[in-house]
């Protein structure tokens, strides 16, 4: 299985060989600001299955926490994923071309969700990061 995705302007493209891991909707304040929305939807990816197919030189990583950061296209600003110690470990589901093969299984950091947003689905909600994750 190969998963492809990329940014809005098409300058940055990525490929994942294999499948994605757990997916969730993150309501933390950083994800809300990063996406300009009520939450960001992410899935985990094994770093050794991920590669920038084109435009790697345009990928900028904003260090949002020590050793970790959010990857985005420096040309159009699309949020592409998140990295830890230089390796991509999460991708934004909105950048996947076609069906990513996974669905969000939970809402995380729901304790800090936007006050104007109501979670109305039946997915489990965690105040912070789920225990054991």
VEXVO-506944 format. One record per atom (N, C-alpha, C): residue in three letters; atom name; residue number from 1; chain; y, z, x. Coordinates in nm, 2 decimals, always signed. Example, Ala and Ser with C-alpha at 12.3 -4.5 7.8 and 13.67 -1.06 7.14 Angstrom:
<rs>
(r "ala","N",1,"A",(-0.57,+0.78,+1.32)),
(r "ala","CA",1,"A",(-0.45,+0.78,+1.23)),
(r "ala","C",1,"A",(-0.33,+0.78,+1.32)),
(r "ser","N",2,"A",(-0.22,+0.71,+1.28)),
(r "ser","CA",2,"A",(-0.11,+0.71,+1.37)),
(r "ser","C",2,"A",(+0.00,+0.79,+1.29)),
</rs>
This chain:
<rs>
(r "unk","N",1,"A",(-0.12,+0.00,+0.08)),
(r "unk","CA",1,"A",(+0.00,+0.00,+0.00)),
(r "unk","C",1,"A",(+0.12,+0.00,+0.09)),
(r "unk","N",2,"A",(+0.22,-0.08,+0.05)),
(r "unk","CA",2,"A",(+0.35,-0.08,+0.12)),
(r "unk","C",2,"A",(+0.46,-0.06,+0.02)),
(r "unk","N",3,"A",(+0.55,+0.03,+0.05)),
(r "unk","CA",3,"A",(+0.67,+0.06,-0.03)),
(r "unk","C",3,"A",(+0.79,+0.01,+0.05)),
(r "unk","N",4,"A",(+0.88,-0.06,-0.02)),
(r "unk","CA",4,"A",(+1.00,-0.11,+0.04)),
(r "unk","C",4,"A",(+1.12,-0.06,-0.04)),
(r "unk","N",5,"A",(+1.23,-0.05,+0.03)),
(r "unk","CA",5,"A",(+1.35,+0.00,-0.03)),
(r "unk","C",5,"A",(+1.47,-0.03,+0.06)),
(r "unk","N",6,"A",(+1.59,+0.00,+0.01)),
(r "unk","CA",6,"A",(+1.71,-0.02,+0.09)),
(r "unk","C",6,"A",(+1.84,+0.02,+0.02)),
(r "unk","N",7,"A",(+1.94,-0.01,+0.09)),
(r "unk","CA",7,"A",(+2.08,+0.03,+0.04)),
(r "unk","C",7,"A",(+2.13,-0.07,-0.06)),
(r "unk","N",8,"A",(+2.25,-0.04,-0.11)),
(r "unk","CA",8,"A",(+2.32,-0.12,-0.21)),
(r "unk","C",8,"A",(+2.36,-0.26,-0.16)),
(r "unk","N",9,"A",(+2.41,-0.26,-0.04)),
(r "unk","CA",9,"A",(+2.46,-0.39,+0.02)),
(r "unk","C",9,"A",(+2.35,-0.47,+0.08)),
(r "unk","N",10,"A",(+2.23,-0.42,+0.09)),
(r "unk","CA",10,"A",(+2.12,-0.49,+0.15)),
(r "unk","C",10,"A",(+2.11,-0.50,+0.30)),
(r "unk","N",11,"A",(+2.21,-0.43,+0.37)),
(r "unk","CA",11,"A",(+2.21,-0.43,+0.51)),
(r "unk","C",11,"A",(+2.10,-0.35,+0.58)),
(r "unk","N",12,"A",(+2.06,-0.24,+0.51)),
(r "unk","CA",12,"A",(+1.96,-0.15,+0.56)),
(r "unk","C",12,"A",(+1.84,-0.16,+0.47)),
(r "unk","N",13,"A",(+1.72,-0.18,+0.53)),
(r "unk","CA",13,"A",(+1.60,-0.19,+0.45)),
(r "unk","C",13,"A",(+1.49,-0.10,+0.52)),
(r "unk","N",14,"A",(+1.40,-0.04,+0.45)),
(r "unk","CA",14,"A",(+1.30,+0.04,+0.51)),
(r "unk","C",14,"A",(+1.16,+0.00,+0.45)),
(r "unk","N",15,"A",(+1.06,+0.04,+0.52)),
(r "unk","CA",15,"A",(+0.92,+0.01,+0.48)),
(r "unk","C",15,"A",(+0.84,+0.14,+0.50)),
(r "unk","N",16,"A",(+0.75,+0.17,+0.40)),
(r "unk","CA",16,"A",(+0.66,+0.28,+0.41)),
(r "unk","C",16,"A",(+0.52,+0.22,+0.40)),
(r "unk","N",17,"A",(+0.43,+0.25,+0.49)),
(r "unk","CA",17,"A",(+0.29,+0.21,+0.48)),
(r "unk","C",17,"A",(+0.22,+0.33,+0.42)),
(r "unk","N",18,"A",(+0.17,+0.31,+0.30)),
(r "unk","CA",18,"A",(+0.10,+0.43,+0.24)),
(r "unk","C",18,"A",(+0.17,+0.47,+0.11)),
(r "unk","N",19,"A",(+0.14,+0.59,+0.07)),
(r "unk","CA",19,"A",(+0.21,+0.63,-0.06)),
(r "unk","C",19,"A",(+0.31,+0.74,-0.03)),
(r "unk","N",20,"A",(+0.39,+0.77,-0.13)),
(r "unk","CA",20,"A",(+0.48,+0.88,-0.12)),
(r "unk","C",20,"A",(+0.41,+1.01,-0.16)),
(r "unk","N",21,"A",(+0.47,+1.12,-0.11)),
(r "unk","CA",21,"A",(+0.42,+1.25,-0.15)),
(r "unk","C",21,"A",(+0.49,+1.31,-0.27)),
(r "unk","N",22,"A",(+0.51,+1.44,-0.27)),
(r "unk","CA",22,"A",(+0.57,+1.51,-0.39)),
(r "unk","C",22,"A",(+0.71,+1.46,-0.41)),
(r "unk","N",23,"A",(+0.74,+1.45,-0.54)),
(r "unk","CA",23,"A",(+0.88,+1.41,-0.58)),
(r "unk","C",23,"A",(+0.94,+1.52,-0.67)),
(r "unk","N",24,"A",(+1.07,+1.54,-0.65)),
(r "unk","CA",24,"A",(+1.14,+1.64,-0.73)),
(r "unk","C",24,"A",(+1.29,+1.60,-0.75)),
(r "unk","N",25,"A",(+1.35,+1.66,-0.85)),
(r "unk","CA",25,"A",(+1.49,+1.64,-0.88)),
(r "unk","C",25,"A",(+1.56,+1.76,-0.82)),
(r "unk","N",26,"A",(+1.65,+1.74,-0.72)),
(r "unk","CA",26,"A",(+1.71,+1.86,-0.66)),
(r "unk","C",26,"A",(+1.86,+1.87,-0.71)),
(r "unk","N",27,"A",(+1.88,+2.00,-0.76)),
(r "unk","CA",27,"A",(+2.01,+2.03,-0.82)),
(r "unk","C",27,"A",(+2.10,+2.11,-0.73)),
(r "unk","N",28,"A",(+2.07,+2.12,-0.60)),
(r "unk","CA",28,"A",(+2.16,+2.20,-0.51)),
(r "unk","C",28,"A",(+2.29,+2.13,-0.50)),
(r "unk","N",29,"A",(+2.39,+2.21,-0.46)),
(r "unk","CA",29,"A",(+2.53,+2.16,-0.45)),
(r "unk","C",29,"A",(+2.54,+2.04,-0.35)),
(r "unk","N",30,"A",(+2.46,+2.05,-0.24)),
(r "unk","CA",30,"A",(+2.47,+1.94,-0.14)),
(r "unk","C",30,"A",(+2.42,+1.81,-0.20)),
(r "unk","N",31,"A",(+2.31,+1.81,-0.27)),
(r "unk","CA",31,"A",(+2.26,+1.69,-0.33)),
(r "unk","C",31,"A",(+2.35,+1.64,-0.44)),
(r "unk","N",32,"A",(+2.41,+1.73,-0.52)),
(r "unk","CA",32,"A",(+2.50,+1.68,-0.62)),
(r "unk","C",32,"A",(+2.62,+1.61,-0.56)),
(r "unk","N",33,"A",(+2.68,+1.67,-0.45)),
(r "unk","CA",33,"A",(+2.79,+1.60,-0.39)),
(r "unk","C",33,"A",(+2.75,+1.47,-0.32)),
(r "unk","N",34,"A",(+2.64,+1.47,-0.26)),
(r "unk","CA",34,"A",(+2.59,+1.35,-0.19)),
(r "unk","C",34,"A",(+2.57,+1.24,-0.28)),
(r "unk","N",35,"A",(+2.52,+1.26,-0.40)),
(r "unk","CA",35,"A",(+2.49,+1.16,-0.50)),
(r "unk","C",35,"A",(+2.60,+1.14,-0.60)),
(r "unk","N",36,"A",(+2.69,+1.23,-0.61)),
(r "unk","CA",36,"A",(+2.80,+1.22,-0.71)),
(r "unk","C",36,"A",(+2.74,+1.23,-0.85)),
(r "unk","N",37,"A",(+2.63,+1.30,-0.87)),
(r "unk","CA",37,"A",(+2.56,+1.31,-0.99)),
(r "unk","C",37,"A",(+2.50,+1.45,-1.01)),
(r "unk","N",38,"A",(+2.44,+1.47,-1.13)),
(r "unk","CA",38,"A",(+2.38,+1.61,-1.16)),
(r "unk","C",38,"A",(+2.27,+1.65,-1.07)),
(r "unk","N",39,"A",(+2.20,+1.56,-1.01)),
(r "unk","CA",39,"A",(+2.09,+1.59,-0.91)),
(r "unk","C",39,"A",(+2.05,+1.46,-0.84)),
(r "unk","N",40,"A",(+1.98,+1.48,-0.73)),
(r "unk","CA",40,"A",(+1.92,+1.38,-0.65)),
(r "unk","C",40,"A",(+1.77,+1.38,-0.67)),
(r "unk","N",41,"A",(+1.71,+1.26,-0.68)),
(r "unk","CA",41,"A",(+1.56,+1.25,-0.69)),
(r "unk","C",41,"A",(+1.51,+1.20,-0.56)),
(r "unk","N",42,"A",(+1.42,+1.28,-0.50)),
(r "unk","CA",42,"A",(+1.36,+1.26,-0.37)),
(r "unk","C",42,"A",(+1.21,+1.26,-0.38)),
(r "unk","N",43,"A",(+1.14,+1.19,-0.28)),
(r "unk","CA",43,"A",(+1.00,+1.21,-0.26)),
(r "unk","C",43,"A",(+0.98,+1.22,-0.11)),
(r "unk","N",44,"A",(+0.87,+1.30,-0.08)),
(r "unk","CA",44,"A",(+0.84,+1.32,+0.06)),
(r "unk","C",44,"A",(+0.77,+1.19,+0.12)),
(r "unk","N",45,"A",(+0.79,+1.17,+0.25)),
(r "unk","CA",45,"A",(+0.72,+1.06,+0.31)),
(r "unk","C",45,"A",(+0.67,+1.12,+0.45)),
(r "unk","N",46,"A",(+0.55,+1.07,+0.49)),
(r "unk","CA",46,"A",(+0.51,+1.11,+0.62)),
(r "unk","C",46,"A",(+0.59,+1.03,+0.72)),
(r "unk","N",47,"A",(+0.65,+1.10,+0.82)),
(r "unk","CA",47,"A",(+0.74,+1.03,+0.91)),
(r "unk","C",47,"A",(+0.67,+0.91,+0.99)),
(r "unk","N",48,"A",(+0.54,+0.93,+1.02)),
(r "unk","CA",48,"A",(+0.47,+0.82,+1.09)),
(r "unk","C",48,"A",(+0.44,+0.70,+1.01)),
(r "unk","N",49,"A",(+0.47,+0.70,+0.88)),
(r "unk","CA",49,"A",(+0.45,+0.59,+0.79)),
(r "unk","C",49,"A",(+0.58,+0.52,+0.75)),
(r "unk","N",50,"A",(+0.69,+0.57,+0.80)),
(r "unk","CA",50,"A",(+0.82,+0.52,+0.77)),
(r "unk","C",50,"A",(+0.88,+0.44,+0.88)),
(r "unk","N",51,"A",(+0.95,+0.33,+0.85)),
(r "unk","CA",51,"A",(+1.03,+0.26,+0.96)),
(r "unk","C",51,"A",(+1.15,+0.19,+0.89)),
(r "unk","N",52,"A",(+1.26,+0.18,+0.97)),
(r "unk","CA",52,"A",(+1.37,+0.10,+0.93)),
(r "unk","C",52,"A",(+1.33,-0.04,+0.95)),
(r "unk","N",53,"A",(+1.33,-0.13,+0.85)),
(r "unk","CA",53,"A",(+1.29,-0.27,+0.87)),
(r "unk","C",53,"A",(+1.41,-0.35,+0.92)),
(r "unk","N",54,"A",(+1.53,-0.32,+0.87)),
(r "unk","CA",54,"A",(+1.65,-0.39,+0.91)),
(r "unk","C",54,"A",(+1.76,-0.29,+0.90)),
(r "unk","N",55,"A",(+1.86,-0.31,+0.99)),
(r "unk","CA",55,"A",(+1.99,-0.23,+0.98)),
(r "unk","C",55,"A",(+1.98,-0.09,+1.03)),
(r "unk","N",56,"A",(+1.88,-0.06,+1.11)),
(r "unk","CA",56,"A",(+1.87,+0.08,+1.17)),
(r "unk","C",56,"A",(+2.00,+0.12,+1.24)),
(r "unk","N",57,"A",(+2.07,+0.03,+1.30)),
(r "unk","CA",57,"A",(+2.20,+0.06,+1.37)),
(r "unk","C",57,"A",(+2.31,+0.10,+1.27)),
(r "unk","N",58,"A",(+2.29,+0.07,+1.14)),
(r "unk","CA",58,"A",(+2.39,+0.10,+1.04)),
(r "unk","C",58,"A",(+2.36,+0.24,+0.97)),
(r "unk","N",59,"A",(+2.25,+0.30,+1.00)),
(r "unk","CA",59,"A",(+2.21,+0.42,+0.94)),
(r "unk","C",59,"A",(+2.28,+0.54,+1.01)),
(r "unk","N",60,"A",(+2.36,+0.61,+0.94)),
(r "unk","CA",60,"A",(+2.42,+0.73,+0.99)),
(r "unk","C",60,"A",(+2.36,+0.85,+0.93)),
(r "unk","N",61,"A",(+2.34,+0.96,+1.01)),
(r "unk","CA",61,"A",(+2.29,+1.08,+0.96)),
(r "unk","C",61,"A",(+2.40,+1.19,+0.97)),
(r "unk","N",62,"A",(+2.43,+1.24,+0.85)),
(r "unk","CA",62,"A",(+2.52,+1.35,+0.84)),
(r "unk","C",62,"A",(+2.44,+1.48,+0.85)),
(r "unk","N",63,"A",(+2.47,+1.56,+0.96)),
(r "unk","CA",63,"A",(+2.39,+1.68,+0.98)),
(r "unk","C",63,"A",(+2.44,+1.79,+0.88)),
(r "unk","N",64,"A",(+2.36,+1.80,+0.77)),
(r "unk","CA",64,"A",(+2.40,+1.89,+0.66)),
(r "unk","C",64,"A",(+2.34,+2.03,+0.68)),
(r "unk","N",65,"A",(+2.24,+2.04,+0.77)),
(r "unk","CA",65,"A",(+2.19,+2.17,+0.81)),
(r "unk","C",65,"A",(+2.14,+2.16,+0.95)),
(r "unk","N",66,"A",(+2.12,+2.27,+1.02)),
(r "unk","CA",66,"A",(+2.08,+2.26,+1.16)),
(r "unk","C",66,"A",(+1.95,+2.18,+1.18)),
(r "unk","N",67,"A",(+1.96,+2.08,+1.26)),
(r "unk","CA",67,"A",(+1.85,+1.99,+1.29)),
(r "unk","C",67,"A",(+1.81,+1.89,+1.18)),
(r "unk","N",68,"A",(+1.88,+1.90,+1.07)),
(r "unk","CA",68,"A",(+1.85,+1.81,+0.95)),
(r "unk","C",68,"A",(+1.97,+1.75,+0.90)),
(r "unk","N",69,"A",(+1.95,+1.63,+0.83)),
(r "unk","CA",69,"A",(+2.06,+1.56,+0.78)),
(r "unk","C",69,"A",(+2.02,+1.46,+0.68)),
(r "unk","N",70,"A",(+2.12,+1.40,+0.62)),
(r "unk","CA",70,"A",(+2.11,+1.30,+0.51)),
(r "unk","C",70,"A",(+2.14,+1.17,+0.57)),
(r "unk","N",71,"A",(+2.06,+1.07,+0.55)),
(r "unk","CA",71,"A",(+2.07,+0.94,+0.60)),
(r "unk","C",71,"A",(+2.14,+0.85,+0.50)),
(r "unk","N",72,"A",(+2.24,+0.77,+0.55)),
(r "unk","CA",72,"A",(+2.31,+0.68,+0.46)),
(r "unk","C",72,"A",(+2.35,+0.56,+0.53)),
(r "unk","N",73,"A",(+2.38,+0.45,+0.46)),
(r "unk","CA",73,"A",(+2.42,+0.33,+0.51)),
(r "unk","C",73,"A",(+2.57,+0.34,+0.54)),
(r "unk","N",74,"A",(+2.61,+0.32,+0.67)),
(r "unk","CA",74,"A",(+2.75,+0.33,+0.71)),
(r "unk","C",74,"A",(+2.84,+0.22,+0.65)),
(r "unk","N",75,"A",(+2.78,+0.11,+0.60)),
(r "unk","CA",75,"A",(+2.85,+0.00,+0.54)),
(r "unk","C",75,"A",(+2.88,+0.02,+0.39)),
(r "unk","N",76,"A",(+2.78,+0.06,+0.31)),
(r "unk","CA",76,"A",(+2.81,+0.07,+0.17)),
(r "unk","C",76,"A",(+2.80,+0.22,+0.12)),
(r "unk","N",77,"A",(+2.75,+0.31,+0.20)),
(r "unk","CA",77,"A",(+2.75,+0.45,+0.17)),
(r "unk","C",77,"A",(+2.63,+0.49,+0.09)),
(r "unk","N",78,"A",(+2.53,+0.41,+0.07)),
(r "unk","CA",78,"A",(+2.41,+0.44,-0.01)),
(r "unk","C",78,"A",(+2.33,+0.55,+0.06)),
(r "unk","N",79,"A",(+2.30,+0.66,-0.01)),
(r "unk","CA",79,"A",(+2.21,+0.76,+0.04)),
(r "unk","C",79,"A",(+2.07,+0.71,+0.04)),
(r "unk","N",80,"A",(+2.01,+0.72,+0.16)),
(r "unk","CA",80,"A",(+1.87,+0.66,+0.17)),
(r "unk","C",80,"A",(+1.76,+0.77,+0.18)),
(r "unk","N",81,"A",(+1.79,+0.88,+0.23)),
(r "unk","CA",81,"A",(+1.69,+0.98,+0.25)),
(r "unk","C",81,"A",(+1.74,+1.10,+0.33)),
(r "unk","N",82,"A",(+1.65,+1.17,+0.38)),
(r "unk","CA",82,"A",(+1.68,+1.29,+0.46)),
(r "unk","C",82,"A",(+1.59,+1.30,+0.58)),
(r "unk","N",83,"A",(+1.64,+1.35,+0.69)),
(r "unk","CA",83,"A",(+1.56,+1.36,+0.82)),
(r "unk","C",83,"A",(+1.57,+1.50,+0.87)),
(r "unk","N",84,"A",(+1.47,+1.53,+0.94)),
(r "unk","CA",84,"A",(+1.46,+1.66,+1.02)),
(r "unk","C",84,"A",(+1.42,+1.62,+1.16)),
(r "unk","N",85,"A",(+1.50,+1.67,+1.25)),
(r "unk","CA",85,"A",(+1.48,+1.64,+1.40)),
(r "unk","C",85,"A",(+1.46,+1.50,+1.42)),
(r "unk","N",86,"A",(+1.54,+1.41,+1.36)),
(r "unk","CA",86,"A",(+1.54,+1.27,+1.38)),
(r "unk","C",86,"A",(+1.44,+1.19,+1.31)),
(r "unk","N",87,"A",(+1.35,+1.25,+1.23)),
(r "unk","CA",87,"A",(+1.25,+1.18,+1.16)),
(r "unk","C",87,"A",(+1.27,+1.19,+1.01)),
(r "unk","N",88,"A",(+1.26,+1.07,+0.95)),
(r "unk","CA",88,"A",(+1.28,+1.07,+0.80)),
(r "unk","C",88,"A",(+1.16,+1.13,+0.74)),
(r "unk","N",89,"A",(+1.18,+1.23,+0.65)),
(r "unk","CA",89,"A",(+1.08,+1.30,+0.58)),
(r "unk","C",89,"A",(+1.09,+1.29,+0.43)),
(r "unk","N",90,"A",(+1.20,+1.24,+0.38)),
(r "unk","CA",90,"A",(+1.23,+1.23,+0.23)),
(r "unk","C",90,"A",(+1.31,+1.10,+0.21)),
(r "unk","N",91,"A",(+1.28,+1.04,+0.10)),
(r "unk","CA",91,"A",(+1.36,+0.92,+0.06)),
(r "unk","C",91,"A",(+1.41,+0.94,-0.08)),
(r "unk","N",92,"A",(+1.52,+0.88,-0.10)),
(r "unk","CA",92,"A",(+1.58,+0.88,-0.24)),
(r "unk","C",92,"A",(+1.51,+0.78,-0.33)),
(r "unk","N",93,"A",(+1.45,+0.83,-0.44)),
(r "unk","CA",93,"A",(+1.38,+0.74,-0.53)),
(r "unk","C",93,"A",(+1.46,+0.62,-0.58)),
(r "unk","N",94,"A",(+1.59,+0.64,-0.59)),
(r "unk","CA",94,"A",(+1.67,+0.53,-0.64)),
(r "unk","C",94,"A",(+1.68,+0.42,-0.55)),
(r "unk","N",95,"A",(+1.64,+0.43,-0.43)),
(r "unk","CA",95,"A",(+1.65,+0.32,-0.33)),
(r "unk","C",95,"A",(+1.52,+0.24,-0.32)),
(r "unk","N",96,"A",(+1.42,+0.28,-0.38)),
(r "unk","CA",96,"A",(+1.29,+0.22,-0.38)),
(r "unk","C",96,"A",(+1.29,+0.09,-0.46)),
(r "unk","N",97,"A",(+1.24,-0.02,-0.40)),
(r "unk","CA",97,"A",(+1.23,-0.14,-0.47)),
(r "unk","C",97,"A",(+1.10,-0.14,-0.56)),
(r "unk","N",98,"A",(+1.12,-0.15,-0.69)),
(r "unk","CA",98,"A",(+1.00,-0.14,-0.78)),
(r "unk","C",98,"A",(+0.96,+0.00,-0.81)),
(r "unk","N",99,"A",(+0.83,+0.02,-0.85)),
(r "unk","CA",99,"A",(+0.78,+0.15,-0.89)),
(r "unk","C",99,"A",(+0.73,+0.22,-0.76)),
(r "unk","N",100,"A",(+0.79,+0.34,-0.74)),
(r "unk","CA",100,"A",(+0.75,+0.42,-0.62)),
(r "unk","C",100,"A",(+0.61,+0.48,-0.62)),
(r "unk","N",101,"A",(+0.55,+0.48,-0.74)),
(r "unk","CA",101,"A",(+0.41,+0.53,-0.75)),
(r "unk","C",101,"A",(+0.41,+0.68,-0.77)),
(r "unk","N",102,"A",(+0.52,+0.75,-0.77)),
(r "unk","CA",102,"A",(+0.53,+0.89,-0.80)),
(r "unk","C",102,"A",(+0.64,+0.92,-0.90)),
(r "unk","N",103,"A",(+0.63,+1.03,-0.96)),
(r "unk","CA",103,"A",(+0.73,+1.08,-1.06)),
(r "unk","C",103,"A",(+0.77,+1.22,-1.02)),
(r "unk","N",104,"A",(+0.90,+1.25,-1.04)),
(r "unk","CA",104,"A",(+0.94,+1.39,-1.01)),
(r "unk","C",104,"A",(+0.85,+1.49,-1.09)),
(r "unk","N",105,"A",(+0.80,+1.59,-1.02)),
(r "unk","CA",105,"A",(+0.72,+1.69,-1.07)),
(r "unk","C",105,"A",(+0.79,+1.82,-1.11)),
(r "unk","N",106,"A",(+0.91,+1.84,-1.07)),
(r "unk","CA",106,"A",(+0.99,+1.96,-1.09)),
(r "unk","C",106,"A",(+1.13,+1.94,-1.07)),
(r "unk","N",107,"A",(+1.21,+2.04,-1.12)),
(r "unk","CA",107,"A",(+1.35,+2.05,-1.09)),
(r "unk","C",107,"A",(+1.36,+2.16,-0.99)),
(r "unk","N",108,"A",(+1.42,+2.14,-0.87)),
(r "unk","CA",108,"A",(+1.44,+2.24,-0.77)),
(r "unk","C",108,"A",(+1.58,+2.28,-0.75)),
(r "unk","N",109,"A",(+1.61,+2.40,-0.71)),
(r "unk","CA",109,"A",(+1.74,+2.45,-0.70)),
(r "unk","C",109,"A",(+1.82,+2.45,-0.83)),
(r "unk","N",110,"A",(+1.74,+2.47,-0.94)),
(r "unk","CA",110,"A",(+1.80,+2.46,-1.08)),
(r "unk","C",110,"A",(+1.89,+2.58,-1.10)),
(r "unk","N",111,"A",(+1.88,+2.68,-1.01)),
(r "unk","CA",111,"A",(+1.97,+2.80,-1.02)),
(r "unk","C",111,"A",(+2.11,+2.77,-0.98)),
(r "unk","N",112,"A",(+2.13,+2.66,-0.92)),
(r "unk","CA",112,"A",(+2.27,+2.62,-0.88)),
(r "unk","C",112,"A",(+2.30,+2.48,-0.94)),
(r "unk","N",113,"A",(+2.24,+2.45,-1.05)),
(r "unk","CA",113,"A",(+2.27,+2.32,-1.12)),
(r "unk","C",113,"A",(+2.41,+2.31,-1.17)),
(r "unk","N",114,"A",(+2.46,+2.19,-1.19)),
(r "unk","CA",114,"A",(+2.59,+2.17,-1.24)),
(r "unk","C",114,"A",(+2.60,+2.24,-1.38)),
(r "unk","N",115,"A",(+2.71,+2.31,-1.40)),
(r "unk","CA",115,"A",(+2.73,+2.38,-1.53)),
(r "unk","C",115,"A",(+2.74,+2.29,-1.65)),
(r "unk","N",116,"A",(+2.78,+2.16,-1.63)),
(r "unk","CA",116,"A",(+2.79,+2.07,-1.73)),
(r "unk","C",116,"A",(+2.66,+1.99,-1.76)),
(r "unk","N",117,"A",(+2.56,+2.02,-1.69)),
(r "unk","CA",117,"A",(+2.43,+1.94,-1.71)),
(r "unk","C",117,"A",(+2.32,+2.03,-1.77)),
(r "unk","N",118,"A",(+2.26,+1.98,-1.87)),
(r "unk","CA",118,"A",(+2.15,+2.06,-1.93)),
(r "unk","C",118,"A",(+2.02,+1.99,-1.90)),
(r "unk","N",119,"A",(+1.92,+2.06,-1.85)),
(r "unk","CA",119,"A",(+1.79,+2.00,-1.82)),
(r "unk","C",119,"A",(+1.71,+2.01,-1.95)),
(r "unk","N",120,"A",(+1.67,+1.89,-2.00)),
(r "unk","CA",120,"A",(+1.61,+1.89,-2.13)),
(r "unk","C",120,"A",(+1.46,+1.84,-2.13)),
(r "unk","N",121,"A",(+1.41,+1.81,-2.01)),
(r "unk","CA",121,"A",(+1.27,+1.77,-2.01)),
(r "unk","C",121,"A",(+1.18,+1.89,-1.99)),
(r "unk","N",122,"A",(+1.05,+1.87,-1.98)),
(r "unk","CA",122,"A",(+0.96,+1.98,-1.97)),
(r "unk","C",122,"A",(+0.91,+2.01,-1.83)),
(r "unk","N",123,"A",(+0.97,+1.95,-1.73)),
(r "unk","CA",123,"A",(+0.92,+1.97,-1.59)),
(r "unk","C",123,"A",(+0.95,+2.11,-1.56)),
(r "unk","N",124,"A",(+0.87,+2.17,-1.47)),
(r "unk","CA",124,"A",(+0.90,+2.31,-1.42)),
(r "unk","C",124,"A",(+1.03,+2.32,-1.35)),
(r "unk","N",125,"A",(+1.10,+2.43,-1.36)),
(r "unk","CA",125,"A",(+1.23,+2.45,-1.30)),
(r "unk","C",125,"A",(+1.21,+2.57,-1.20)),
(r "unk","N",126,"A",(+1.26,+2.55,-1.08)),
(r "unk","CA",126,"A",(+1.26,+2.65,-0.98)),
(r "unk","C",126,"A",(+1.41,+2.69,-0.94)),
(r "unk","N",127,"A",(+1.44,+2.81,-0.93)),
(r "unk","CA",127,"A",(+1.57,+2.86,-0.90)),
(r "unk","C",127,"A",(+1.61,+2.81,-0.76)),
(r "unk","N",128,"A",(+1.52,+2.80,-0.67)),
(r "unk","CA",128,"A",(+1.54,+2.75,-0.53)),
(r "unk","C",128,"A",(+1.43,+2.66,-0.50)),
(r "unk","N",129,"A",(+1.38,+2.66,-0.37)),
(r "unk","CA",129,"A",(+1.27,+2.58,-0.33)),
(r "unk","C",129,"A",(+1.14,+2.64,-0.38)),
(r "unk","N",130,"A",(+1.05,+2.57,-0.43)),
(r "unk","CA",130,"A",(+0.93,+2.63,-0.49)),
(r "unk","C",130,"A",(+0.85,+2.71,-0.38)),
(r "unk","N",131,"A",(+0.79,+2.82,-0.41)),
(r "unk","CA",131,"A",(+0.71,+2.90,-0.32)),
(r "unk","C",131,"A",(+0.59,+2.81,-0.28)),
(r "unk","N",132,"A",(+0.56,+2.82,-0.15)),
(r "unk","CA",132,"A",(+0.44,+2.75,-0.09)),
(r "unk","C",132,"A",(+0.46,+2.60,-0.07)),
(r "unk","N",133,"A",(+0.58,+2.55,-0.10)),
(r "unk","CA",133,"A",(+0.61,+2.41,-0.08)),
(r "unk","C",133,"A",(+0.64,+2.37,+0.06)),
</rs>
